[in-house]
Amino acid sequence: MENETCGSKITVDCKDYFNDKFTELERRIAIMNEANKQALAVAHSDLDRRLEGMNEFRAQLTRQASTFISRELHDQDIRVMQVKIESNSKLLYVGIGILMALQIAMKYL
């Protein structure tokens, strides 16, 4: 390749020059296409890994939610405990009243 530039006439050297340039460009495009394919494969495997992690997280949340009690059951348990506390409070006050009455009675006897 003696002549790197083209004059007003297309010569065989100029044709060879452009053929070489196009061949080099095709080679570069092929390398870029291969790199893009590899990048897509890596991105695809990374996306699969992330989606698998999301599926595991979703399954964990589903398992966890299945162990929660419902609002209705919670409210019912609270009402039962409130009734028991009220009953025990009444018994405590009655017991204290009886104890005080006994102390007063013991004082005067």
Contacts in CASP RR format, 6 or more apart in sequence:
PFRMAT RR
TARGET T0000
AUTHOR 0000-0000-0000
METHOD contacts of the structure
MODEL  1
MENETCGSKITVDCKDYFNDKFTELERRIAIMNEANKQALAVAHSDLDRR
LEGMNEFRAQLTRQASTFISRELHDQDIRVMQVKIESNSKLLYVGIGILM
ALQIAMKYL
1 13 0 8 1.000
1 16 0 8 1.000
1 17 0 8 1.000
1 20 0 8 1.000
2 13 0 8 1.000
3 11 0 8 1.000
3 13 0 8 1.000
3 14 0 8 1.000
3 17 0 8 1.000
4 17 0 8 1.000
5 14 0 8 1.000
6 14 0 8 1.000
6 17 0 8 1.000
7 14 0 8 1.000
69 77 0 8 1.000
END
